[in-house]
Amino acid sequence: MPQVIYDITPDFYIGKDAGKLAMNNMHYHRSYELYYCFRGEREYFIGDEFYRIGEGDIVLIPEEIIHRTAGKWATRFLICFSDTFLRRFFSEDMISALHISDTLVFHPDDELRDRIEAELNAMLGEYSEGSEENFPSLASRLARLLLDIAAAPKSYVPYSDRRIAQIVRYINDHYSEINDIQQIADHFFISKYHLCRIFSKNLGISLISYLNTIKVRVAAELMKNEKLKLTDIATHCGFNSSSYLCKVFRAEKGVSPTVYRKNLKGK
């Protein structure tokens, strides 16, 4: 069964791909993601909402947000850019003006769409040259693109099986109180078997894998506070013991909490 994975992304990347582009794993990364659907149709799961993406639609995903695409064939532009990349070229005030801290999904008008496609094609050409000397120009184009998007009027309604969206939102909000799947099933008045089946069918991962990922992400943030013991972190995140936290953390991050903490201190 696919799981939620942490995807390592470069400070800046732009690509254009065509095809079904199946993404079996839900994932997250320390970079922003800008997606433009040039042709076709896709389905996006972002945070706790589902969206049907069509030709001309723009998707902006902030860093660290869990997401996944699936569905029909599409040709798309994809840009990944990190906070580190932005800070190389822009002030804090400028970065704030880009309005990239929240998820955005919308359909631009024809005029804006033409500008978006022109900028994306120009950026792709500069990036394909493979020279870091083009990064200042790429950053300038990216900022212009994001400012245009931020200024545009927006109207987009997410679609989903509302039940699944509610379940995901409940997990995101109450992870620290959830000790087993049965608690979630009881809250929504459905059987544990049915809960696991519809969750896996809609999101492509097991419910326990998603729940553990949410807990581990919070635990990783708490480990930045050196005063907190592992037992305190385990309790806060809803793990039954620090040993179980260590087991799940190692499976998710590839290292033990102790090593992860030492690496943070080294940085």
Backbone as JSON, one array per atom type, in Angstrom:
{
  "sequence": "MPQVIYDITPDFYIGKDAGKLAMNNMHYHRSYELYYCFRGEREYFIGDEFYRIGEGDIVLIPEEIIHRTAGKWATRFLICFSDTFLRRFFSEDMISALHISDTLVFHPDDELRDRIEAELNAMLGEYSEGSEENFPSLASRLARLLLDIAAAPKSYVPYSDRRIAQIVRYINDHYSEINDIQQIADHFFISKYHLCRIFSKNLGISLISYLNTIKVRVAAELMKNEKLKLTDIATHCGFNSSSYLCKVFRAEKGVSPTVYRKNLKGK",
  "N": [[0.84, -1.2, 0.0], [0.67, 2.17, -0.95], [2.31, 4.98, 0.66], [2.4, 8.04, 2.61], [4.86, 10.24, 1.57], [7.96, 12.0, 2.09], [9.1, 14.32, -0.09], [12.04, 15.17, -1.65], [12.95, 18.18, -2.97], [14.43, 20.4, -5.45], [15.81, 23.76, -5.03], [14.77, 25.32, -7.02], [12.69, 24.51, -9.75], [11.36, 23.82, -12.96], [9.08, 22.24, -15.12], [7.57, 20.59, -17.96], [5.14, 18.3, -18.66], [3.46, 15.53, -20.22], [0.73, 13.25, -20.2], [-0.65, 10.5, -18.25], [0.42, 10.73, -15.74], [0.46, 9.46, -13.16], [0.35, 9.62, -9.67], [1.18, 7.78, -7.22], [1.75, 8.0, -4.55], [0.76, 9.99, -1.83], [2.22, 13.06, -0.91], [4.61, 15.4, 0.5], [6.59, 18.41, 0.73], [9.42, 20.59, 1.29], [8.95, 22.95, -0.23], [7.31, 25.31, -2.37], [4.59, 24.68, -4.6], [3.62, 25.19, -7.87], [1.14, 24.68, -10.15], [0.06, 24.32, -13.43], [-2.55, 23.57, -15.49], [-2.36, 22.74, -18.69], [-3.55, 21.29, -20.79], [-6.26, 18.93, -20.74], [-7.38, 16.97, -17.88], [-7.4, 16.66, -14.35], [-7.39, 15.28, -10.99], [-7.09, 16.65, -7.81], [-5.88, 16.23, -4.55], [-5.61, 18.17, -1.74], [-4.4, 19.04, 1.3], [-7.14, 18.92, 3.0], [-9.07, 18.81, 1.1], [-10.68, 18.09, -2.06], [-10.15, 18.61, -5.53], [-11.28, 19.19, -8.86], [-9.37, 19.54, -11.6], [-9.07, 21.43, -14.52], [-8.49, 22.37, -17.99], [-6.47, 25.22, -18.18], [-6.57, 25.84, -15.49], [-5.16, 26.96, -12.4], [-3.03, 25.93, -9.76], [-1.85, 26.46, -6.54], [0.28, 25.4, -4.08], [1.22, 25.6, -0.75], [4.35, 25.2, 1.1], [5.04, 22.08, 2.75], [2.44, 21.03, 2.73], [0.32, 18.27, 2.52], [-0.35, 16.45, -0.42], [-1.76, 15.17, -3.53], [-2.07, 13.95, -6.89], [-4.35, 12.62, -9.31], [-6.26, 10.66, -11.72], [-7.49, 11.61, -14.99], [-5.84, 11.94, -18.25], [-3.37, 14.51, -18.78], [-1.68, 17.54, -19.78], [0.78, 19.43, -18.29], [2.3, 22.29, -16.68], [4.77, 22.47, -14.2], [6.0, 24.05, -11.38], [8.43, 24.14, -8.87], [9.48, 25.83, -6.03], [11.61, 27.07, -3.53], [11.62, 28.52, -0.2], [14.15, 29.37, 0.38], [15.17, 29.91, -2.18], [13.57, 32.12, -2.94], [14.38, 34.02, -1.03], [16.91, 34.58, -1.83], [16.66, 36.51, -3.73], [14.66, 38.35, -3.13], [13.12, 40.76, -0.89], [11.69, 40.53, 2.46], [9.26, 41.89, 2.53], [8.55, 41.88, -0.17], [8.26, 39.13, -0.66], [6.12, 38.62, 1.01], [4.15, 39.99, -0.36], [3.59, 38.3, -2.43], [1.72, 36.47, -1.7], [1.63, 33.6, -0.98], [1.13, 31.85, 1.03], [-1.16, 30.38, 1.44], [-3.27, 27.71, 0.23], [-4.28, 27.71, -3.17], [-6.66, 27.52, -5.7], [-7.85, 28.09, -8.84], [-9.58, 29.39, -11.79], [-8.2, 31.25, -14.25], [-8.98, 34.26, -16.19], [-9.16, 34.7, -19.81], [-7.26, 36.59, -20.67], [-5.37, 36.73, -18.57], [-4.62, 34.1, -18.57], [-3.26, 33.87, -21.02], [-1.02, 35.45, -20.46], [0.09, 33.98, -18.37], [0.78, 31.56, -19.67], [2.66, 32.5, -21.48], [4.72, 33.43, -19.8], [5.38, 31.03, -18.49], [6.33, 29.42, -20.61], [8.55, 30.94, -21.37], [10.07, 30.82, -19.02], [10.54, 28.08, -18.89], [12.16, 27.73, -21.13], [14.46, 29.24, -20.39], [15.24, 27.86, -18.09], [15.83, 25.37, -19.12], [18.25, 25.73, -20.31], [20.07, 25.28, -18.38], [21.75, 26.86, -16.79], [22.86, 28.59, -13.93], [23.1, 31.26, -14.07], [20.83, 32.22, -15.15], [19.03, 32.29, -13.11], [18.37, 34.72, -11.65], [16.73, 36.02, -13.59], [14.74, 34.07, -13.87], [13.67, 34.11, -11.3], [12.62, 36.69, -11.28], [10.66, 36.48, -13.27], [9.04, 34.54, -12.1], [8.13, 35.9, -9.81], [6.66, 37.96, -11.03], [4.67, 36.45, -12.23], [3.42, 35.3, -9.97], [2.49, 37.59, -8.69], [0.64, 38.53, -10.55], [-1.21, 36.46, -10.39], [-1.98, 36.69, -7.72], [-3.34, 39.11, -7.79], [-5.57, 38.63, -9.3], [-9.13, 38.18, -9.72], [-10.92, 35.61, -7.98], [-12.62, 32.52, -8.07], [-13.57, 29.49, -7.08], [-14.85, 26.31, -6.56], [-14.31, 23.64, -4.44], [-14.56, 20.1, -5.02], [-15.76, 17.05, -3.67], [-16.1, 13.83, -2.1], [-17.91, 14.54, 0.48], [-17.86, 13.3, 2.91], [-15.36, 12.02, 3.08], [-13.67, 14.25, 3.04], [-14.41, 15.39, 5.47], [-13.57, 13.42, 7.25], [-10.77, 13.45, 6.86], [-10.24, 16.07, 7.67], [-11.01, 15.88, 10.34], [-9.06, 14.11, 11.33], [-6.77, 15.69, 10.92], [-7.27, 17.74, 12.73], [-7.61, 16.48, 15.21], [-5.57, 14.68, 15.77], [-3.92, 14.25, 18.0], [-5.54, 13.15, 19.89], [-6.31, 10.74, 18.98], [-6.06, 7.38, 19.33], [-6.53, 4.94, 18.15], [-7.95, 3.5, 15.14], [-10.59, 2.85, 15.47], [-11.73, 4.82, 17.04], [-12.1, 6.93, 15.26], [-13.89, 5.78, 13.47], [-16.09, 5.39, 15.17], [-16.74, 8.04, 15.71], [-17.79, 8.9, 13.29], [-19.86, 7.21, 12.95], [-19.68, 4.81, 11.46], [-18.56, 1.57, 10.29], [-15.37, 0.19, 11.22], [-14.11, -1.28, 9.21], [-15.42, -0.33, 6.87], [-14.73, 2.37, 6.97], [-11.9, 2.28, 6.63], [-11.82, 1.18, 4.08], [-13.11, 3.07, 2.33], [-11.49, 5.24, 2.74], [-8.97, 4.41, 1.79], [-9.71, 3.89, -0.87], [-10.37, 6.44, -1.87], [-8.09, 8.03, -1.35], [-5.85, 6.53, -1.83], [-4.05, 5.54, 0.01], [-3.41, 3.9, 3.18], [-5.46, 4.46, 6.05], [-4.2, 4.45, 8.57], [-1.57, 4.92, 7.85], [-1.72, 7.55, 6.91], [-2.58, 8.88, 9.25], [-0.39, 8.4, 10.98], [1.59, 9.8, 9.6], [0.75, 12.47, 9.87], [1.05, 12.76, 12.64], [3.82, 12.31, 12.94], [4.91, 14.45, 11.49], [4.2, 16.62, 13.11], [5.58, 15.88, 15.41], [8.22, 16.09, 14.5], [8.47, 18.85, 14.23], [8.18, 19.64, 16.9], [10.49, 18.63, 17.99], [12.4, 20.5, 17.56], [12.43, 22.04, 19.77], [14.55, 21.82, 22.28], [14.1, 21.38, 24.95], [11.98, 19.72, 25.29], [11.14, 16.42, 26.13], [11.29, 13.12, 24.63], [9.21, 11.52, 25.52], [7.32, 13.43, 26.24], [6.79, 14.58, 23.77], [5.76, 12.38, 22.41], [3.38, 11.93, 23.84], [2.02, 14.36, 23.36], [1.57, 14.15, 20.61], [-0.1, 12.01, 20.4], [0.83, 9.38, 20.46], [1.09, 6.11, 21.85], [3.31, 5.47, 23.33], [6.79, 6.38, 23.85], [8.48, 4.64, 22.57], [6.93, 3.61, 20.51], [6.55, 5.93, 19.05], [9.22, 6.29, 18.21], [9.52, 4.07, 16.52], [7.61, 4.53, 14.46], [8.47, 7.03, 13.59], [11.06, 6.51, 12.62], [10.4, 4.87, 10.45], [9.09, 6.7, 8.84], [10.85, 8.93, 8.51], [13.34, 7.81, 8.14], [15.4, 7.89, 9.93], [16.21, 7.7, 13.46], [14.4, 9.43, 16.12], [16.29, 10.56, 17.86], [18.67, 10.78, 16.32], [17.68, 12.45, 14.32], [17.19, 14.75, 15.8], [19.78, 15.43, 16.58], [20.83, 16.04, 14.11], [19.34, 18.31, 13.51], [20.32, 20.05, 15.44], [22.94, 20.24, 14.61], [22.63, 21.63, 12.23]],
  "CA": [[0.0, 0.0, 0.0], [1.45, 3.41, -0.96], [2.28, 5.75, 1.89], [2.73, 9.46, 2.47], [6.31, 10.33, 1.56], [8.58, 13.32, 2.05], [9.74, 14.43, -1.39], [13.13, 16.15, -1.67], [12.86, 18.99, -4.19], [15.47, 21.42, -5.57], [15.38, 25.11, -4.68], [13.92, 25.78, -8.12], [12.51, 23.56, -10.84], [10.17, 23.96, -13.81], [9.01, 21.21, -16.14], [6.3, 20.42, -18.66], [4.97, 16.88, -18.93], [2.18, 15.09, -20.74], [0.42, 11.85, -19.92], [-1.55, 10.28, -17.13], [1.13, 11.29, -14.6], [-0.05, 8.86, -11.93], [1.12, 9.87, -8.46], [0.64, 6.78, -6.31], [1.97, 8.39, -3.17], [0.58, 11.33, -1.3], [3.54, 13.5, -0.51], [4.78, 16.8, 0.88], [7.98, 18.82, 0.56], [9.76, 21.93, 1.78], [8.96, 23.92, -1.33], [5.99, 25.66, -2.9], [4.31, 24.02, -5.87], [2.71, 25.9, -8.75], [0.72, 23.74, -11.17], [-0.82, 24.9, -14.44], [-3.09, 22.54, -16.38], [-2.37, 23.27, -20.05], [-4.58, 20.53, -21.49], [-6.7, 17.72, -20.07], [-8.13, 17.04, -16.63], [-6.81, 15.9, -13.24], [-8.0, 15.45, -9.68], [-6.08, 17.04, -6.82], [-6.19, 16.24, -3.12], [-4.7, 19.11, -1.1], [-4.78, 19.29, 2.7], [-8.32, 18.12, 3.31], [-10.06, 19.07, 0.07], [-10.49, 17.53, -3.38], [-10.46, 19.55, -6.6], [-11.19, 18.72, -10.23], [-8.56, 20.53, -12.31], [-9.26, 21.37, -15.96], [-7.65, 23.2, -18.85], [-6.35, 26.62, -17.79], [-6.62, 26.03, -14.04], [-3.91, 27.19, -11.65], [-3.01, 25.41, -8.4], [-0.69, 26.85, -5.74], [0.32, 24.63, -2.82], [2.3, 26.05, 0.13], [5.27, 24.17, 1.55], [4.65, 21.15, 3.81], [1.05, 20.6, 2.64], [0.18, 16.96, 1.91], [-1.18, 16.51, -1.62], [-1.67, 14.06, -4.47], [-2.9, 14.07, -8.08], [-4.8, 11.36, -9.92], [-7.31, 10.89, -12.7], [-7.33, 11.48, -16.43], [-4.66, 12.46, -18.94], [-3.21, 15.97, -18.76], [-0.39, 18.19, -20.0], [0.85, 20.46, -17.26], [3.53, 22.93, -16.23], [4.95, 22.36, -12.75], [7.12, 24.81, -10.81], [8.71, 24.03, -7.44], [10.43, 26.86, -5.61], [11.75, 27.04, -2.07], [11.76, 29.79, 0.51], [15.56, 29.74, 0.22], [15.3, 30.51, -3.52], [12.95, 33.45, -2.92], [15.17, 34.93, -0.19], [18.12, 34.96, -2.56], [16.41, 37.59, -4.68], [13.62, 39.28, -2.73], [12.99, 41.16, 0.51], [10.56, 39.94, 3.18], [8.04, 42.58, 2.09], [8.22, 41.41, -1.5], [7.78, 37.75, -0.54], [4.79, 38.71, 1.6], [3.24, 40.49, -1.39], [3.3, 37.25, -3.39], [0.54, 35.76, -1.18], [1.83, 32.17, -1.27], [1.03, 31.09, 2.28], [-2.4, 29.59, 1.46], [-3.62, 26.96, -0.97], [-5.08, 28.47, -4.13], [-7.09, 26.81, -6.9], [-8.82, 28.93, -9.55], [-9.52, 29.43, -13.25], [-7.98, 32.64, -14.69], [-9.64, 34.66, -17.43], [-8.35, 34.43, -21.0], [-6.12, 37.52, -20.74], [-4.37, 36.29, -17.61], [-4.14, 32.79, -19.02], [-2.26, 34.1, -22.07], [0.2, 35.94, -19.8], [0.66, 32.86, -17.62], [1.42, 30.61, -20.6], [3.85, 33.15, -22.05], [5.76, 33.41, -18.77], [5.8, 29.64, -18.24], [7.16, 28.97, -21.73], [9.82, 31.66, -21.29], [10.81, 30.26, -17.89], [10.98, 26.73, -19.26], [13.29, 27.88, -22.04], [15.64, 29.69, -19.64], [15.64, 26.79, -17.16], [16.36, 24.25, -19.91], [19.65, 26.03, -20.64], [20.87, 24.66, -17.32], [22.71, 27.8, -16.22], [22.39, 29.35, -12.76], [23.11, 32.68, -14.42], [19.45, 32.57, -15.51], [18.17, 32.27, -11.93], [17.75, 36.03, -11.37], [15.64, 36.24, -14.54], [13.68, 33.12, -13.52], [13.04, 34.61, -10.08], [11.83, 37.86, -11.66], [9.47, 36.0, -13.98], [8.2, 33.85, -11.12], [7.48, 36.93, -8.99], [5.65, 38.63, -11.86], [3.59, 35.48, -12.39], [2.7, 35.17, -8.71], [1.79, 38.86, -8.44], [-0.54, 38.53, -11.43], [-2.17, 35.5, -9.83], [-2.49, 37.25, -6.45], [-4.22, 40.25, -8.06], [-6.71, 38.22, -10.11], [-10.35, 37.74, -9.02], [-10.9, 34.15, -7.9], [-13.83, 31.81, -7.67], [-13.41, 28.08, -7.37], [-15.5, 25.49, -5.54], [-13.76, 22.29, -4.4], [-15.54, 19.02, -5.03], [-15.27, 15.86, -3.0], [-16.99, 13.07, -1.23], [-17.81, 15.37, 1.68], [-17.57, 12.44, 4.05], [-13.91, 11.82, 3.13], [-13.08, 15.53, 3.44], [-14.67, 15.55, 6.91], [-12.71, 12.46, 7.96], [-9.4, 13.98, 6.8], [-10.2, 17.26, 8.52], [-11.08, 15.41, 11.73], [-7.73, 13.59, 11.67], [-5.84, 16.83, 10.99], [-7.57, 18.57, 13.9], [-7.69, 15.72, 16.47], [-4.57, 13.61, 15.74], [-3.32, 13.99, 19.32], [-6.51, 12.43, 20.72], [-6.66, 9.49, 18.31], [-5.17, 6.27, 19.67], [-6.76, 3.86, 17.2], [-8.88, 3.8, 14.06], [-11.97, 2.66, 15.92], [-12.22, 6.11, 17.54], [-12.56, 7.7, 14.11], [-15.09, 5.1, 12.98], [-17.18, 5.69, 16.1], [-17.11, 9.46, 15.57], [-18.58, 9.08, 12.06], [-20.94, 6.22, 12.98], [-19.51, 3.8, 10.43], [-17.71, 0.47, 10.76], [-13.94, 0.36, 11.01], [-13.8, -1.84, 7.89], [-15.92, 0.59, 5.83], [-13.91, 3.57, 7.07], [-10.6, 2.02, 6.01], [-12.01, 0.9, 2.66], [-13.4, 4.29, 1.57], [-10.32, 6.12, 2.84], [-7.98, 3.89, 0.85], [-10.23, 4.03, -2.22], [-10.35, 7.85, -2.28], [-6.79, 8.68, -1.21], [-4.77, 5.67, -2.31], [-3.18, 5.12, 1.1], [-4.17, 3.42, 4.33], [-5.78, 5.49, 7.03], [-3.19, 4.46, 9.63], [-0.38, 5.56, 7.29], [-1.96, 8.99, 6.9], [-2.61, 9.34, 10.64], [0.98, 8.4, 11.5], [2.33, 10.88, 8.95], [0.37, 13.73, 10.52], [1.66, 12.78, 13.97], [5.27, 12.42, 12.81], [5.24, 15.82, 11.06], [4.11, 17.47, 14.31], [6.69, 15.48, 16.29], [9.45, 16.65, 13.94], [8.5, 20.28, 14.57], [8.38, 19.77, 18.34], [11.87, 18.26, 18.32], [13.23, 21.7, 17.5], [12.51, 22.52, 21.15], [15.42, 20.87, 22.96], [13.65, 21.16, 26.32], [10.94, 18.7, 25.31], [11.59, 15.03, 26.09], [10.57, 12.3, 23.66], [7.95, 11.08, 26.13], [6.38, 14.56, 26.16], [6.41, 14.72, 22.36], [4.9, 11.24, 22.08], [2.07, 12.19, 24.43], [1.39, 15.48, 22.65], [1.19, 13.74, 19.26], [-1.07, 10.93, 20.44], [1.43, 8.05, 20.44], [0.89, 5.43, 23.13], [4.58, 5.41, 24.04], [7.91, 6.96, 23.11], [9.05, 3.58, 21.73], [6.12, 3.55, 19.29], [6.93, 7.14, 18.31], [10.51, 6.03, 17.57], [9.31, 3.1, 15.45], [6.91, 5.18, 13.35], [9.31, 8.13, 13.13], [12.12, 5.94, 11.8], [9.8, 4.4, 9.2], [8.7, 7.87, 8.04], [11.97, 9.83, 8.23], [14.55, 7.07, 7.81], [16.34, 7.97, 11.05], [15.54, 7.74, 14.75], [14.21, 10.8, 16.63], [17.54, 11.05, 18.46], [19.55, 11.2, 15.23], [17.02, 13.59, 13.69], [17.4, 15.9, 16.68], [21.19, 15.79, 16.48], [21.01, 16.69, 12.81], [18.79, 19.66, 13.63], [21.25, 20.84, 16.24], [24.12, 20.48, 13.76], [22.3, 22.67, 11.26]],
  "C": [[0.88, 1.25, 0.0], [1.31, 4.17, 0.36], [2.55, 7.22, 1.59], [4.25, 9.58, 2.55], [6.75, 11.79, 1.59], [9.4, 13.38, 0.77], [10.81, 15.53, -1.34], [13.11, 16.88, -3.0], [14.0, 20.0, -4.25], [14.92, 22.79, -5.18], [14.51, 25.72, -5.78], [13.88, 24.72, -9.2], [11.28, 23.98, -11.64], [10.22, 22.88, -14.87], [7.64, 21.2, -16.79], [6.2, 18.96, -19.08], [3.58, 16.61, -19.46], [1.98, 13.63, -20.42], [-0.5, 11.73, -18.73], [-0.94, 10.77, -15.83], [0.6, 10.77, -13.27], [0.88, 9.15, -10.77], [0.57, 8.96, -7.37], [0.75, 7.2, -4.86], [1.51, 9.81, -2.89], [1.93, 11.77, -0.77], [3.51, 14.96, -0.05], [6.26, 17.13, 0.76], [8.17, 20.24, 1.08], [9.94, 22.88, 0.6], [7.51, 24.2, -1.7], [5.82, 24.96, -4.25], [3.27, 24.84, -6.64], [2.42, 25.01, -9.95], [-0.22, 24.45, -12.14], [-1.25, 23.8, -15.4], [-3.24, 23.14, -17.78], [-3.44, 22.59, -20.9], [-5.0, 19.35, -20.6], [-7.41, 17.98, -18.75], [-7.45, 16.16, -15.58], [-7.67, 16.1, -12.0], [-6.88, 15.7, -8.68], [-6.67, 16.86, -5.42], [-5.15, 17.13, -2.46], [-5.2, 19.38, 0.32], [-5.93, 18.41, 3.12], [-9.45, 18.39, 2.31], [-9.68, 18.38, -1.24], [-10.9, 18.57, -4.42], [-10.4, 18.83, -7.94], [-10.54, 19.82, -11.05], [-8.75, 20.35, -13.81], [-8.35, 22.33, -16.69], [-7.67, 24.66, -18.41], [-6.35, 26.87, -16.31], [-5.22, 26.15, -13.44], [-4.08, 26.61, -10.25], [-1.73, 25.88, -7.73], [-0.76, 26.14, -4.41], [1.48, 25.14, -1.97], [3.21, 24.89, 0.53], [4.65, 23.35, 2.69], [3.19, 20.71, 3.78], [0.98, 19.24, 1.92], [-0.76, 17.04, 0.71], [-0.9, 15.32, -2.54], [-2.53, 14.36, -5.69], [-3.25, 12.69, -8.6], [-5.75, 11.69, -11.05], [-6.85, 10.8, -14.14], [-6.03, 12.09, -16.95], [-4.59, 13.98, -18.86], [-1.8, 16.35, -19.21], [-0.3, 19.35, -19.03], [2.25, 21.05, -17.15], [3.59, 22.77, -14.72], [6.18, 23.15, -12.34], [7.22, 24.48, -9.33], [9.73, 25.1, -7.09], [10.43, 26.93, -4.09], [11.8, 28.45, -1.49], [13.19, 30.3, 0.37], [15.79, 30.43, -1.12], [14.74, 31.93, -3.52], [13.81, 34.45, -2.15], [16.49, 35.33, -0.85], [17.9, 36.24, -3.37], [15.44, 38.66, -4.18], [13.64, 39.58, -1.23], [11.79, 40.45, 1.14], [9.24, 40.58, 2.73], [7.59, 42.09, 0.72], [7.65, 39.99, -1.45], [6.37, 37.74, 0.04], [3.75, 39.13, 0.56], [2.85, 39.41, -2.41], [2.09, 36.41, -2.98], [0.6, 34.25, -1.5], [1.66, 31.3, -0.03], [-0.21, 30.2, 2.35], [-2.6, 28.85, 0.14], [-4.53, 27.79, -1.87], [-5.4, 27.57, -5.32], [-8.11, 27.7, -7.6], [-8.6, 28.88, -11.05], [-9.36, 30.88, -13.7], [-8.75, 32.97, -15.96], [-8.66, 34.5, -18.6], [-7.11, 35.33, -21.07], [-5.0, 37.08, -19.81], [-3.79, 34.94, -18.05], [-3.07, 32.93, -20.09], [-0.95, 34.56, -21.45], [0.89, 34.81, -19.04], [1.4, 31.9, -18.55], [2.68, 31.21, -21.21], [5.0, 33.11, -21.05], [6.28, 31.99, -18.54], [6.69, 29.12, -19.36], [8.53, 29.66, -21.73], [10.69, 31.1, -20.17], [11.35, 28.87, -18.23], [12.19, 26.79, -20.19], [14.57, 28.28, -21.32], [16.16, 28.58, -18.73], [16.32, 25.64, -17.91], [17.82, 24.48, -20.32], [20.61, 25.52, -19.57], [21.89, 25.56, -16.67], [22.11, 28.55, -15.04], [22.42, 30.85, -13.01], [21.7, 33.15, -14.79], [18.53, 32.66, -14.29], [17.59, 33.64, -11.57], [16.57, 36.34, -12.3], [14.46, 35.32, -14.22], [12.93, 33.59, -12.28], [12.15, 35.81, -10.39], [10.54, 37.45, -12.37], [8.5, 35.31, -13.02], [7.44, 34.86, -10.27], [6.38, 37.64, -9.78], [4.42, 37.73, -12.04], [2.75, 35.39, -11.13], [1.93, 36.44, -8.35], [0.54, 38.97, -9.31], [-1.63, 37.62, -10.87], [-2.8, 36.06, -8.56], [-3.52, 38.35, -6.71], [-5.51, 39.85, -8.79], [-7.92, 37.87, -9.24], [-10.45, 36.22, -9.08], [-12.24, 33.6, -7.45], [-13.67, 30.35, -8.06], [-14.01, 27.26, -6.23], [-14.89, 24.1, -5.55], [-14.88, 21.26, -4.48], [-14.94, 17.87, -4.24], [-16.43, 15.05, -2.48], [-16.89, 13.78, 0.11], [-17.46, 14.55, 2.91], [-16.06, 12.25, 4.21], [-13.22, 13.11, 3.57], [-13.26, 15.75, 4.94], [-13.78, 14.63, 7.73], [-11.27, 12.98, 8.01], [-9.26, 15.19, 7.71], [-10.22, 16.89, 10.01], [-9.72, 14.88, 12.19], [-6.74, 14.74, 11.84], [-6.03, 17.64, 12.27], [-7.42, 17.82, 15.23], [-6.65, 14.6, 16.56], [-4.05, 13.25, 17.13], [-4.25, 13.18, 20.23], [-6.82, 11.04, 20.16], [-5.63, 8.41, 18.62], [-5.35, 5.06, 18.75], [-7.86, 4.25, 16.21], [-10.33, 3.71, 14.51], [-12.56, 3.96, 16.44], [-12.78, 6.95, 16.39], [-13.85, 7.11, 13.56], [-16.29, 5.41, 13.86], [-17.67, 7.12, 15.94], [-18.02, 9.66, 14.37], [-19.68, 8.02, 11.91], [-20.89, 5.26, 11.8], [-18.59, 2.71, 10.96], [-16.25, 0.78, 10.45], [-13.53, -0.14, 9.63], [-14.22, -0.87, 6.77], [-15.09, 1.87, 5.81], [-12.58, 3.37, 6.33], [-10.74, 1.82, 4.5], [-12.24, 2.18, 1.86], [-12.23, 5.26, 1.63], [-9.27, 5.7, 1.82], [-8.42, 4.09, -0.59], [-10.09, 5.46, -2.72], [-8.96, 8.45, -2.28], [-5.61, 7.82, -1.62], [-3.77, 5.25, -1.26], [-4.04, 4.61, 2.24], [-4.4, 4.56, 5.31], [-4.7, 5.59, 8.1], [-1.9, 5.11, 9.14], [-0.54, 7.08, 7.29], [-1.92, 9.56, 8.31], [-1.2, 9.42, 11.21], [1.82, 9.5, 10.89], [2.02, 12.22, 9.59], [1.05, 13.84, 11.88], [3.18, 12.98, 13.89], [5.68, 13.83, 12.38], [5.19, 16.78, 12.25], [5.27, 17.16, 15.25], [8.01, 16.08, 15.81], [9.58, 18.13, 14.26], [8.79, 20.47, 16.06], [9.81, 19.45, 18.75], [12.84, 19.43, 18.19], [13.38, 22.34, 18.88], [13.29, 21.5, 21.97], [14.98, 20.56, 24.39], [12.61, 20.05, 26.42], [11.55, 17.3, 25.23], [10.75, 14.25, 25.08], [9.24, 11.81, 24.22], [6.9, 12.18, 26.06], [5.87, 14.72, 24.73], [5.46, 13.6, 21.96], [3.49, 11.46, 22.61], [1.32, 13.28, 23.68], [0.85, 15.04, 21.28], [0.23, 12.56, 19.23], [-0.5, 9.54, 20.28], [1.29, 7.43, 21.83], [2.16, 5.38, 23.97], [5.67, 6.05, 23.2], [8.55, 5.92, 22.19], [8.27, 3.46, 20.42], [6.37, 4.78, 18.42], [8.22, 6.89, 17.54], [10.36, 5.1, 16.37], [8.67, 3.76, 14.23], [7.77, 6.28, 12.75], [10.42, 7.6, 12.22], [11.59, 5.47, 10.45], [9.48, 5.57, 8.28], [9.91, 8.67, 7.58], [13.27, 9.12, 7.87], [15.62, 7.11, 8.88], [15.54, 7.99, 12.35], [15.32, 9.19, 15.18], [15.48, 11.4, 17.21], [18.5, 11.56, 17.39], [18.97, 12.43, 14.53], [17.28, 14.86, 14.5], [18.85, 16.37, 16.62], [21.47, 16.5, 15.17], [20.46, 18.12, 12.82], [19.75, 20.57, 14.38], [22.5, 21.18, 15.45], [23.87, 21.57, 12.75], [22.23, 24.03, 11.91]]
}
